[in-house]
Amino acid sequence: MRYSCDKDDAGYKAWCDLASDGRKVLVYLDGALLKDAITADDVEGIVIHPRRTAEGNISINPHSGEILLETLRGKVTFEVV
């Protein structure tokens, strides 16, 4: 399954369906909860989320002002609450 809060991603409809029912998806990567996942796919084993600085702040591209994203790989699992 793929879930995404990015409207241009294939997992957006699945995320919207759950959100419209008042539910949310908790994303785990290798057993650890990721609170800031944007896209997660348990078949591909990927999670896309904001890149963080060493201090834990979200990284911003200084030229465009956009949030920098990174793709993590591993065992992805979901919990719908």
Chimera marker file (.cmm) of the C-alpha trace (Angstrom):
<marker_set name="trace">
<marker id="1" x="0.000" y="0.000" z="0.000" r="1" g="1" b="0" radius="0.5"/>
<marker id="2" x="1.098" y="3.546" z="-0.595" r="1" g="1" b="0" radius="0.5"/>
<marker id="3" x="-0.034" y="6.586" z="1.391" r="1" g="1" b="0" radius="0.5"/>
<marker id="4" x="0.880" y="10.180" z="0.649" r="1" g="1" b="0" radius="0.5"/>
<marker id="5" x="-0.233" y="13.662" z="1.645" r="1" g="1" b="0" radius="0.5"/>
<marker id="6" x="1.316" y="14.924" z="-1.615" r="1" g="1" b="0" radius="0.5"/>
<marker id="7" x="-1.564" y="15.571" z="-4.021" r="1" g="1" b="0" radius="0.5"/>
<marker id="8" x="0.655" y="14.684" z="-6.997" r="1" g="1" b="0" radius="0.5"/>
<marker id="9" x="1.533" y="11.234" z="-5.610" r="1" g="1" b="0" radius="0.5"/>
<marker id="10" x="-0.230" y="7.957" z="-6.419" r="1" g="1" b="0" radius="0.5"/>
<marker id="11" x="-0.873" y="7.355" z="-2.690" r="1" g="1" b="0" radius="0.5"/>
<marker id="12" x="-2.827" y="10.575" z="-2.203" r="1" g="1" b="0" radius="0.5"/>
<marker id="13" x="-6.268" y="9.012" z="-2.774" r="1" g="1" b="0" radius="0.5"/>
<marker id="14" x="-5.644" y="6.318" z="-0.134" r="1" g="1" b="0" radius="0.5"/>
<marker id="15" x="-4.536" y="8.994" z="2.345" r="1" g="1" b="0" radius="0.5"/>
<marker id="16" x="-7.595" y="11.146" z="1.558" r="1" g="1" b="0" radius="0.5"/>
<marker id="17" x="-9.949" y="8.193" z="1.999" r="1" g="1" b="0" radius="0.5"/>
<marker id="18" x="-8.648" y="7.607" z="5.525" r="1" g="1" b="0" radius="0.5"/>
<marker id="19" x="-8.531" y="11.302" z="6.403" r="1" g="1" b="0" radius="0.5"/>
<marker id="20" x="-12.144" y="11.765" z="5.295" r="1" g="1" b="0" radius="0.5"/>
<marker id="21" x="-13.127" y="9.097" z="7.843" r="1" g="1" b="0" radius="0.5"/>
<marker id="22" x="-11.217" y="10.967" z="10.571" r="1" g="1" b="0" radius="0.5"/>
<marker id="23" x="-8.440" y="8.377" z="10.662" r="1" g="1" b="0" radius="0.5"/>
<marker id="24" x="-4.719" y="8.782" z="10.182" r="1" g="1" b="0" radius="0.5"/>
<marker id="25" x="-1.819" y="6.569" z="9.216" r="1" g="1" b="0" radius="0.5"/>
<marker id="26" x="1.159" y="6.087" z="11.490" r="1" g="1" b="0" radius="0.5"/>
<marker id="27" x="4.271" y="5.179" z="9.505" r="1" g="1" b="0" radius="0.5"/>
<marker id="28" x="7.051" y="2.994" z="10.871" r="1" g="1" b="0" radius="0.5"/>
<marker id="29" x="10.437" y="2.437" z="9.264" r="1" g="1" b="0" radius="0.5"/>
<marker id="30" x="12.335" y="-0.554" z="10.608" r="1" g="1" b="0" radius="0.5"/>
<marker id="31" x="10.073" y="-0.439" z="13.679" r="1" g="1" b="0" radius="0.5"/>
<marker id="32" x="10.643" y="3.263" z="14.468" r="1" g="1" b="0" radius="0.5"/>
<marker id="33" x="7.749" y="5.743" z="14.226" r="1" g="1" b="0" radius="0.5"/>
<marker id="34" x="8.320" y="8.551" z="11.710" r="1" g="1" b="0" radius="0.5"/>
<marker id="35" x="6.103" y="11.494" z="12.601" r="1" g="1" b="0" radius="0.5"/>
<marker id="36" x="6.857" y="13.564" z="9.510" r="1" g="1" b="0" radius="0.5"/>
<marker id="37" x="6.394" y="11.100" z="6.636" r="1" g="1" b="0" radius="0.5"/>
<marker id="38" x="5.048" y="12.660" z="3.451" r="1" g="1" b="0" radius="0.5"/>
<marker id="39" x="4.901" y="9.491" z="1.364" r="1" g="1" b="0" radius="0.5"/>
<marker id="40" x="5.298" y="5.887" z="2.461" r="1" g="1" b="0" radius="0.5"/>
<marker id="41" x="5.130" y="2.664" z="0.487" r="1" g="1" b="0" radius="0.5"/>
<marker id="42" x="5.442" y="-0.721" z="2.168" r="1" g="1" b="0" radius="0.5"/>
<marker id="43" x="5.867" y="-2.599" z="-1.149" r="1" g="1" b="0" radius="0.5"/>
<marker id="44" x="8.762" y="-0.419" z="-2.348" r="1" g="1" b="0" radius="0.5"/>
<marker id="45" x="10.108" y="-0.061" z="1.199" r="1" g="1" b="0" radius="0.5"/>
<marker id="46" x="10.464" y="3.722" z="1.025" r="1" g="1" b="0" radius="0.5"/>
<marker id="47" x="9.528" y="6.732" z="3.112" r="1" g="1" b="0" radius="0.5"/>
<marker id="48" x="9.889" y="10.300" z="1.864" r="1" g="1" b="0" radius="0.5"/>
<marker id="49" x="10.178" y="12.890" z="4.612" r="1" g="1" b="0" radius="0.5"/>
<marker id="50" x="11.773" y="16.279" z="5.307" r="1" g="1" b="0" radius="0.5"/>
<marker id="51" x="15.543" y="16.255" z="5.675" r="1" g="1" b="0" radius="0.5"/>
<marker id="52" x="16.688" y="17.444" z="9.113" r="1" g="1" b="0" radius="0.5"/>
<marker id="53" x="19.748" y="19.373" z="10.231" r="1" g="1" b="0" radius="0.5"/>
<marker id="54" x="22.090" y="18.047" z="12.911" r="1" g="1" b="0" radius="0.5"/>
<marker id="55" x="20.065" y="20.108" z="15.405" r="1" g="1" b="0" radius="0.5"/>
<marker id="56" x="16.817" y="18.445" z="14.294" r="1" g="1" b="0" radius="0.5"/>
<marker id="57" x="15.391" y="21.367" z="12.330" r="1" g="1" b="0" radius="0.5"/>
<marker id="58" x="13.812" y="20.913" z="8.899" r="1" g="1" b="0" radius="0.5"/>
<marker id="59" x="16.294" y="21.733" z="6.120" r="1" g="1" b="0" radius="0.5"/>
<marker id="60" x="15.311" y="24.501" z="3.719" r="1" g="1" b="0" radius="0.5"/>
<marker id="61" x="16.846" y="25.230" z="0.325" r="1" g="1" b="0" radius="0.5"/>
<marker id="62" x="18.289" y="28.738" z="0.849" r="1" g="1" b="0" radius="0.5"/>
<marker id="63" x="17.751" y="29.682" z="-2.806" r="1" g="1" b="0" radius="0.5"/>
<marker id="64" x="14.166" y="28.519" z="-3.342" r="1" g="1" b="0" radius="0.5"/>
<marker id="65" x="12.822" y="28.352" z="0.219" r="1" g="1" b="0" radius="0.5"/>
<marker id="66" x="11.538" y="24.822" z="-0.412" r="1" g="1" b="0" radius="0.5"/>
<marker id="67" x="11.761" y="22.083" z="2.185" r="1" g="1" b="0" radius="0.5"/>
<marker id="68" x="14.461" y="19.550" z="1.314" r="1" g="1" b="0" radius="0.5"/>
<marker id="69" x="13.230" y="15.958" z="1.200" r="1" g="1" b="0" radius="0.5"/>
<marker id="70" x="15.023" y="12.655" z="1.497" r="1" g="1" b="0" radius="0.5"/>
<marker id="71" x="14.049" y="9.084" z="0.763" r="1" g="1" b="0" radius="0.5"/>
<marker id="72" x="14.701" y="6.430" z="3.397" r="1" g="1" b="0" radius="0.5"/>
<marker id="73" x="14.642" y="2.718" z="2.650" r="1" g="1" b="0" radius="0.5"/>
<marker id="74" x="13.807" y="-0.207" z="4.877" r="1" g="1" b="0" radius="0.5"/>
<marker id="75" x="10.876" y="-2.199" z="6.208" r="1" g="1" b="0" radius="0.5"/>
<marker id="76" x="7.822" y="0.080" z="6.106" r="1" g="1" b="0" radius="0.5"/>
<marker id="77" x="4.729" y="-0.742" z="8.156" r="1" g="1" b="0" radius="0.5"/>
<marker id="78" x="1.527" y="1.172" z="8.838" r="1" g="1" b="0" radius="0.5"/>
<marker id="79" x="-0.890" y="1.530" z="11.718" r="1" g="1" b="0" radius="0.5"/>
<marker id="80" x="-4.255" y="3.110" z="10.964" r="1" g="1" b="0" radius="0.5"/>
<marker id="81" x="-5.727" y="4.915" z="13.978" r="1" g="1" b="0" radius="0.5"/>
<link id1="1" id2="2" r="1" g="1" b="0" radius="0.2"/>
<link id1="2" id2="3" r="1" g="1" b="0" radius="0.2"/>
<link id1="3" id2="4" r="1" g="1" b="0" radius="0.2"/>
<link id1="4" id2="5" r="1" g="1" b="0" radius="0.2"/>
<link id1="5" id2="6" r="1" g="1" b="0" radius="0.2"/>
<link id1="6" id2="7" r="1" g="1" b="0" radius="0.2"/>
<link id1="7" id2="8" r="1" g="1" b="0" radius="0.2"/>
<link id1="8" id2="9" r="1" g="1" b="0" radius="0.2"/>
<link id1="9" id2="10" r="1" g="1" b="0" radius="0.2"/>
<link id1="10" id2="11" r="1" g="1" b="0" radius="0.2"/>
<link id1="11" id2="12" r="1" g="1" b="0" radius="0.2"/>
<link id1="12" id2="13" r="1" g="1" b="0" radius="0.2"/>
<link id1="13" id2="14" r="1" g="1" b="0" radius="0.2"/>
<link id1="14" id2="15" r="1" g="1" b="0" radius="0.2"/>
<link id1="15" id2="16" r="1" g="1" b="0" radius="0.2"/>
<link id1="16" id2="17" r="1" g="1" b="0" radius="0.2"/>
<link id1="17" id2="18" r="1" g="1" b="0" radius="0.2"/>
<link id1="18" id2="19" r="1" g="1" b="0" radius="0.2"/>
<link id1="19" id2="20" r="1" g="1" b="0" radius="0.2"/>
<link id1="20" id2="21" r="1" g="1" b="0" radius="0.2"/>
<link id1="21" id2="22" r="1" g="1" b="0" radius="0.2"/>
<link id1="22" id2="23" r="1" g="1" b="0" radius="0.2"/>
<link id1="23" id2="24" r="1" g="1" b="0" radius="0.2"/>
<link id1="24" id2="25" r="1" g="1" b="0" radius="0.2"/>
<link id1="25" id2="26" r="1" g="1" b="0" radius="0.2"/>
<link id1="26" id2="27" r="1" g="1" b="0" radius="0.2"/>
<link id1="27" id2="28" r="1" g="1" b="0" radius="0.2"/>
<link id1="28" id2="29" r="1" g="1" b="0" radius="0.2"/>
<link id1="29" id2="30" r="1" g="1" b="0" radius="0.2"/>
<link id1="30" id2="31" r="1" g="1" b="0" radius="0.2"/>
<link id1="31" id2="32" r="1" g="1" b="0" radius="0.2"/>
<link id1="32" id2="33" r="1" g="1" b="0" radius="0.2"/>
<link id1="33" id2="34" r="1" g="1" b="0" radius="0.2"/>
<link id1="34" id2="35" r="1" g="1" b="0" radius="0.2"/>
<link id1="35" id2="36" r="1" g="1" b="0" radius="0.2"/>
<link id1="36" id2="37" r="1" g="1" b="0" radius="0.2"/>
<link id1="37" id2="38" r="1" g="1" b="0" radius="0.2"/>
<link id1="38" id2="39" r="1" g="1" b="0" radius="0.2"/>
<link id1="39" id2="40" r="1" g="1" b="0" radius="0.2"/>
<link id1="40" id2="41" r="1" g="1" b="0" radius="0.2"/>
<link id1="41" id2="42" r="1" g="1" b="0" radius="0.2"/>
<link id1="42" id2="43" r="1" g="1" b="0" radius="0.2"/>
<link id1="43" id2="44" r="1" g="1" b="0" radius="0.2"/>
<link id1="44" id2="45" r="1" g="1" b="0" radius="0.2"/>
<link id1="45" id2="46" r="1" g="1" b="0" radius="0.2"/>
<link id1="46" id2="47" r="1" g="1" b="0" radius="0.2"/>
<link id1="47" id2="48" r="1" g="1" b="0" radius="0.2"/>
<link id1="48" id2="49" r="1" g="1" b="0" radius="0.2"/>
<link id1="49" id2="50" r="1" g="1" b="0" radius="0.2"/>
<link id1="50" id2="51" r="1" g="1" b="0" radius="0.2"/>
<link id1="51" id2="52" r="1" g="1" b="0" radius="0.2"/>
<link id1="52" id2="53" r="1" g="1" b="0" radius="0.2"/>
<link id1="53" id2="54" r="1" g="1" b="0" radius="0.2"/>
<link id1="54" id2="55" r="1" g="1" b="0" radius="0.2"/>
<link id1="55" id2="56" r="1" g="1" b="0" radius="0.2"/>
<link id1="56" id2="57" r="1" g="1" b="0" radius="0.2"/>
<link id1="57" id2="58" r="1" g="1" b="0" radius="0.2"/>
<link id1="58" id2="59" r="1" g="1" b="0" radius="0.2"/>
<link id1="59" id2="60" r="1" g="1" b="0" radius="0.2"/>
<link id1="60" id2="61" r="1" g="1" b="0" radius="0.2"/>
<link id1="61" id2="62" r="1" g="1" b="0" radius="0.2"/>
<link id1="62" id2="63" r="1" g="1" b="0" radius="0.2"/>
<link id1="63" id2="64" r="1" g="1" b="0" radius="0.2"/>
<link id1="64" id2="65" r="1" g="1" b="0" radius="0.2"/>
<link id1="65" id2="66" r="1" g="1" b="0" radius="0.2"/>
<link id1="66" id2="67" r="1" g="1" b="0" radius="0.2"/>
<link id1="67" id2="68" r="1" g="1" b="0" radius="0.2"/>
<link id1="68" id2="69" r="1" g="1" b="0" radius="0.2"/>
<link id1="69" id2="70" r="1" g="1" b="0" radius="0.2"/>
<link id1="70" id2="71" r="1" g="1" b="0" radius="0.2"/>
<link id1="71" id2="72" r="1" g="1" b="0" radius="0.2"/>
<link id1="72" id2="73" r="1" g="1" b="0" radius="0.2"/>
<link id1="73" id2="74" r="1" g="1" b="0" radius="0.2"/>
<link id1="74" id2="75" r="1" g="1" b="0" radius="0.2"/>
<link id1="75" id2="76" r="1" g="1" b="0" radius="0.2"/>
<link id1="76" id2="77" r="1" g="1" b="0" radius="0.2"/>
<link id1="77" id2="78" r="1" g="1" b="0" radius="0.2"/>
<link id1="78" id2="79" r="1" g="1" b="0" radius="0.2"/>
<link id1="79" id2="80" r="1" g="1" b="0" radius="0.2"/>
<link id1="80" id2="81" r="1" g="1" b="0" radius="0.2"/>
</marker_set>
